[in-house]
Amino acid sequence: MTVARTRCIALVGVTGHLVEVEADIGAGMAGLHLIGMLDTALSEARDRVRSALVNSRCAWPDTRITVSLFPASLPKRGSMFDVAIAVALLAAAGVVPVTKVAEPFFLGELGLDGTIRPVRGVLPAVLAAVAAGARTVVVPVRNAAEAALVPDVTVVPVASLSRLTSWLRGDAPAAEWPALAGESASGGRPPLSPARSAGVVPDLGDVAGQPLARRALEVCAAGGHNLWMLGPPGTGKTMLAERLPTLLPDLEPDQALEVTAIHSVAGALPGDRPLLSCPPFVAPHHTATVASVIGGGSGAIRPGAVSLAHRGVLFLDEAPEFPMTVLDALRQPLESGQVVISRALGSITFPARFMLVLAANRCPCARPATPDDPCGCSPAARRRYLSRLSGPLLDRVDVKVTLYRSTRRELLADRRFIEPSRVVAERVLLARERAAKRFAHTPWRCNAEIPTGALHGEYRPARSAMSPLLRHLDTGRLSARGLDRVLRLAWTLADLGGKDRPEIQETTSALGLWLGED
C-alpha cells in the first residue's frame, strides 16, 4: 500500500481549477478522513464512497485512510470529486495500478450502489482539465455528450464504479469502453444542436399593427441594443420580446461554448442539447430576488438570470413590478458585461453581456382605457408607477418605443407589410457582418460594445451628422452616456442601410429612437 494520486477539477464560478486528489492508507484508527477546505456535500463523500466501494464488490481497507485535496486553500464544493476520491483510494489499496490513475481526470458523483451519476459544470471542468494538460477525462455517461464538445481530449464515459475498476485494471474488453473524442475521425467537432427547436418557433410575422416596434426590434438585433416598450396590455409587447431571439444570428463556436458552460454550472442545460448554439432567452418572474437575477447564494454561488442570458436576451415583463433593488442592480452588468459577486472567501465573476428588453404598462391598473371608459389612475399614481424605472437605468436603454392599440383597419392594412423572422434575420445578419468586418482587429462583436474612447475617436461621425446631437447635449435633453448610446445606434442604422459611416439621417433617427420620439 502506498500513496496514490489522481486529478479532478474544482469550479469557482465558471472557472475550473486543478485539484490533486491524494489517498494514503496507513496504520492508525480505522476511518476515512477528508481534508482540504470542503463544504458539507463534499464532507459527506466519505459515506457515499464507502457504500459505493462495498456494493461494487471492492474490499474496504479496515485501517486509517487519509484523502487530501490539494491545494488546501481552494474552496471545494459539490459531489464532483466522488469518483476521483474512490479511484485514488482503490489505487492506494492496490486494487488498480497507481500509474493508470495518475494522468486522467475523474469527474462524477457516486450513488450508494456504485452507479456514477451526472454532475453540473462538466463542460467548464473539461475545458479547465484540457488547459491543465489532460489527454483523458472520465465522466458520467449522461455527461459524455457535453464533455465531448471540447477538442483535443479523449472522453471516457462510465456508468458504474465496478466497470470503471475493470477498465483501469485492463480486464474489460476495449469494445465495451467506447471513447468519445473531442475531435472526430474526420477532424471536425461533434455536431451542434439544431439551430432552432423542432417545435413551434415564434415568428415576427405573427405581430400585426406595430410597424415601428418591429423596426425597433430589427435595429436592436442588428446592433445588440437594449429596448424599452411602453404601452397598454394587448398591444404585443411580450410577443415582440419573445421573437427577438429569432432575429439574432446563431452563436459563434466560442460563444456557444461560453454560454453552454454557464448553463452547465447552473444545472440548466437541456438534456437533449449538449451545446447551446442559439442565443438564450431568459424571462424571470417579477417576484424574482436579487440573487436569482444577478447571481449568488448562501452556499455555492450560482449564476443568475443575467448570466444565463449571456449572449442572448433578458426580458423583464411588467418591469415596474420588479423590486427597485433588482432593477438598479442591472446597471452595473449593463455597463461592464459581467457580474462580480463578492463573499468573505473571495469574489466570483460571471459573464453577463445580454440585451435587456423592458416592457411596461402605462399605469398600475393596466386597464384598456377608452374615451367612454377612461382609466381611473391619477396622474400621480402613474408617475409613481413608472418612476420605479430609474433614470440611470433608462439612460442605459438605447431604444424606447411606445405602443398603441391598433384599429381593425390598421391591423388589416399592416398585414401587407409584415415580414417573417427569416427575412428580417437576413438583414440583421448582413448588418452584423458589416460591423464584424469593421471590428476585425478589435475585441468587439457588435456596435453596442464600442467603448466611449473609440466612439469619439475613430468612429466619430462627421461634424454635420453630429450637429443635432450636440444641440440636444447643450440643452440637457441628452446626457453624455446618452450621446454614446445614440452614436452606437447611428452606426447600426448605417449598417442596416449599407452605408460606410452614419450621416445626419442616421444620427437624427437614432436620437429619436433613444428619446422615444420616432
N, C-alpha and C positions, 0 to 999 in steps of 0.2 A: 504493500500500500504506500502511496506517495501523494504528493500534491499534484492536482490536475487543474489545468486552466482551459477555459473557453471564452467566447466573447458574445456580448449582447449589446443592445442599444438602449440608452435612456433618452426619452423625449422630454425636452423642455420647450413648451410651446409647440412649434412645428419644426424645431431644430433637434437633430439627433446627436447624441454624444456617445463615444465609445466607452463601454464598460467591460472590464475584465472580471470574469467570474472565476474565483479560485476556491477549490474544495480541498480540505485537509482532513484525513481520517487518522486519528492518533489515540493515544491512551488517555483515559480520563472517564469521568462520569458520562454514561450514555445519554445522548441527546443531540439535537441538531440546533446549532447556533448560527444565526444570520447576522452579519454586521455590515455597515456601510450606508448609514443615513436612509433608512427605509420608512415608507409610510405603512399604514395599517394593512392594506391589501397585500403588500409585499411581505410584511411580517407574518402573515397567515400562510405564506407559501410553504412553510415547514410542514404543515398538516396536509396540504394538497400533495406535495412531493412524496411524503411518506406513504400515503394511501395509494398514489398512482404507481409507485415502485412495487409495493406489495401486491397490488391487484394485477400488475403486469408480470408477475412471477419472477421478480428480481429480488435477490436476498437483501434485506435491510441490515447494514452494519450495526451490530449491537455494541457501539462504542461512541466515543466523542467525535462529532462531526462539526467542523467549522467551515462555513461558507462566507467568503468575503467578496464584496462587490466594490471594485476599485474604479475610479477614485472615490474615497470615502466621503469627501466634501461635497460631492454632487448629489442633489436630491434625486431619489429614485422612487417612482410611483407606479402602481398598477401591477398586473399579473403577467406582463410580457416576459418576465425573467424566469418563469417556472421551468420551461424546458431547458434553458441554459443551466439552471441550478441542478436539475435532475441529471443532465448529461455529465456535468463536471463531477457530481457525486459518484456516478457509475464508473467514470474513468479513474477516479481516485481509489475506488474499491476494486479495480482490476477487471470489471465486467466488460468494458470496452477499451480499446487501445487509447492511451493518452495522446498519441500523435494524431489520431483520427479526429479528435475533438478540438484540437488547438487552433486550426485555421478557420473552420466555418463559423458563421454567426447563427445562433439559435434563437428563434422568436416563437412565442406561443404560451398559452395558458393550459394548465393541466386539469383535467377532470379527475375525480376520485377513482374512476375506473381505468385511468390511464389514457383516455382519449385526449387528443390535443385540440383545443378549441381556438377559434379565431380571436384576434385582439384588434384594438384600434391602433391606427397610426403605423401600419405596416409599410406603406409607401415611403413616408419620410424616414422611417427606420432603415429601410433597404438603401435608400439614397445615401444616408449617412454611413452605412456599412461599406458601400462601394467607395465613398470618399476616403474611408479608413483603410482601403486596400483589400476588401473582401473579394474573393472569387466564387465563394459558395455561400448561400444563405438558406437555412432550413426554416420553413414557415408552415403554419397550418394549411391543410388542403383548401379551406374556404378563403384563405388569403392569397392563394397562389397566383390567381389571375392578376390581382393588384400588384403583387411583388414582381411579376414578370414584365411589367411596364418599364422597369429600369434596365437599361442596356448594360452589357459588359459584365454580367453576373449570372451564375447558374443558380436557379431557384429549385430547391428540392422540397416538394410538398409531402407532408407527413400527416397521418390520420391518428396514430396512436404511439405511445411510448414503446410498446413491445416491438412494433415494426421498425421504429427508429433505431432501437437497440440492435435488432438483427442486421439492419443496413450498416451500422457502424462497425459491427463485427465481421461484416462481409458474408453473412450467412444467407441473406436474401438475394434471389436472382435479380440481375440488373433490370430485367423486363418489368419487375414489379415496382421499380422505382424510377418512373419517367422524370427526367429533369426538365424543367421549363427554363429555357434560356432567354435572357433579355433580348438577345439578337436572334432572329430566326435563321434557318439554314440559308435562306436567300439573302441574308444581310439586312432585312427590313425589320421594323418594330412590330410588336403584336398589333393586330387590327384594332382600330379605335372603335368606340361605341358609335352607334348610329348618330348622325348629326342632329336629327330631330326624332322625338319619340314616335313610335308607330301608331300611337293613339291619335285622338283628335287634337290637332295643334291650333291654337288661336291664330287668327289671321286678321290683318289690318283691314281687309275688305269687309269685315263684319261691322265696322264702325261707320255709321252714316250720320250726316248732319253736322259734322265737326271738321271742316276742311282745315281751319287754322291749327287746330290741335294735332291733326295728322301731320301737317307740315312741321310743327314744332317737334313732334316725335322723330321725324326724319332727321332734323337738324341735330337733335340730341344724340341720336345713334351715330351720326357721321362724325361727331367731334368728341363724344364721351362726356357730354354736358349734363348738369343736373336740371331737374324740371319741377315746377310747381303748377298744379292745376287747381283752379278755384271755380266752383260752380255748384248749382243746386243738384240734389240727387237725381239720378236717372239720365244724366247728360253724357255718360260714357267715360268717366274718369278712370274707374277700375278697369274697364275693357281696354282703354288705351294703354294703361300701365302694363297690363298682362301681355300685350302684344309688342311691347318694346324689345324684348329679347329676340323676337322673330326677325327683327331688322338688323341685329348685330351679326357680324361675321363670326364663324367658329373660332375657337381659341387656337392660338399657335401652340405647337408641341410643348414648349417650355412653360407657357401659361397654363396649359391643360394639366401638366404635372403639378404645378404650384397649386392650382385650385383643387385638384384631387387630393393632394396631401393635406390641405386644410380640412376638407370634408372627412378624410380618413381619421384624422385626430379627433374630430368632433363626433365620430361614430355615425355620420350622416351620409355615408357613401352607399348608393344603391347597390344591392346585391347582384343585379344583372348588368351593371355598367362599371367595370373596373376603372375606366378612365372617363372623366367628365370633359367632353370636347365642346360642349355648348356653354355659353355664358349663363351662370346661375341666376335664378330669380328668387329672392327671399322677401317674404311679406309677413313680418311679425304682427301679432295682435296688439291693439293699443294698450292692453294691460301689461305688456312686457316690461320687465325691470331693466335697470341699467346694466346689470351683469349679463342678462340674456341678450341684450342688444350690442353692447360694447365688448363683452367678454369678461371672464373672471371666474369666481367660485371660491368657496371657503377652503376646499382641499386642492384637488388638481385643477389648475386653471385651464378652462376650455375657451375656444374661440367663440365669439358672439355672432349675431346676425350680420354685423358689418364685415366680418372676416369671411363668413360663409358666402356673402355676396361679392367677394373679391373678384374682379374682372367681369362683374355682372351688374345686376340691378337690385337695389334695396328700395322696396316700395312701402311707404308708410301711409296706409289708407286712414282717413279720418285723423289726419296728423295733429290737429289741435287737441284731440282726446289723449294723446300720449303725455306722460308726465313731463314737465318742463326740464327736469334733470336729464331725462333721456334725450330730449331734443337738443339741449345745449351741449351734451356730451358728444354729439355728432360733429361739432365744429372742428375739433382737432383732427380726426381722421379725414375729414373732407379736405383739409389743407395739406396734411403730410402724407396721406395714403397708407398710414399704418396706425396701429393701436399699441401703446405701451402700457402694460399693466404692472404696477409695482406692488410688491408684497415684502414682508420682512426678510424673506430669504433671497430676494433679488427681483429683477424686472424681466418680463417676458414681452417680446414684440411679435405681434401678429400682422400680416399684410391686410390692408383694408382699402384698396383702391377700387371704388364702386361708383356707379351712377345712382344718385339719390333722386327718387321721384316722390313728391309730396302731393297728396290730394286732400282737399278741404271743402266743406260746405260753407255757405256764406254766413250761417248763423247756427246756434246750437240746436234749434228745433228741427232744422233740415226739412221743413215743410215746403212743398212746392207752392210758392206764392203766386197768386194771380190778382188782377185788378179787383175781381169780385170777392176774393178771399185772401187778403194780404197776410203776410207773416206777422205774428204777434210779438216778435222780439223787438225790444227797444234798440235804438242806435248804440246806447251804452253797452247793452248785452252783446251786441255784435262785435263791438270793438274789443271787449274783454275776451271774447271767444277767439278772435283772430290774433290778438296780441300774445297768445301763448306761443306763436311762432315768432321768435325774437328777431329783431332787426339784423343782428350779426349772422343769424342762421340764414335768413332770406338773402342777405348780401352775398352769400356763397352759392346761391342758386342762379344759374345762368339764364334760364328761360322761364318766363312766367306767362301763363295763359289763363284767360278767363273763358269759361264755357257757358253757353246759354242754351235754354231749351229751344229745340227746332220745331217749327210747324210741320204739318203734313206735307205741304208743298215744298218746303226746304228739304225735307228728307227725300222726297221723290226726285227732286232736281239734283241733289248731291250724289245720288247713286250713279249718275252718268260719269262722275269724275273720280269715283273710288278706285283705288289701285290695290291689288293684293300685296301681301307682305313680300312675296318673291320679287315683284317688280321694284318696290321701294328698296329692298335689301341690295339689289344690284347697284342702284345709285349710291347707296351708303358705302358699299364695298369699293366702288371707284373713287369716292371721296377719300376713304381711308387709305387707299393705295397711293393717291397723290400726296397725302400727308406723310405716309411712310417713306416715300421717295425723298421728300423734303427733309425728313428727320433721319436719313440713312446713317449718318455718322454721329448720332446723338442717342442717349438712352430713352428718349421719349417715343411713345407709340401713337398718340393722337393729340389733337390741338388742345384738349383740356389739360394736358400735362406740361405745356410750355411754361417755364418759370418766368418770373417777372423780369429778370435781367435780360433774357433773350427777347421778350415781348417788346421792350423799349430799346433794343439794340438791333440785332439782325432782322427781326421780324416786325419791326415797327412800320405801319403803313405810311404812305406819302402824306405830306402836310395837308393837302386838300382833303384827303379822306379823314384825317384826324379832326378837322375843324368842328363838326357837330359834337364830337365827344368832348373837346376842350371847352366848348361853351357850356355844356351841362356840368362839367367839372368846376368851372368858375362859379356857377350859380348854386352849387352844393347838391344838385339832384343826383350827381354821380360821385361816388366815393373813389378813392384810389384803388381799392380792391375791385370795385365795380368796373372801373376802367379796364383793368386787366381781364375781367370776365368778358367784357364786351369785345375786346380785341381778339380773344380766343374764338368767340362766336363769329366774328367777322372773317377770320381765317377759314372756319368751317363753311360759311356761306360761300366764300371764294372757291373752296374745293368742290362744293356741290355745283357751282356754276362753271367749273372748268377754267377759272382764272388763276394766273400766277401769283397775284397779290390782291388783297382787298382794296376796293375802290370806295368812293363815297356812298354808293348804293349799298354795299355790304355793311359798312360801318353804321349807316343810318338804320338799316333793317335790324342789325344786331342790337343797337341801342333800344329800338322798340321792343324787341323780344326780352331784353333784360328789364326794362321798365314795365313790361306787361301791357304795352300800348299797341302792339302790332296786331 
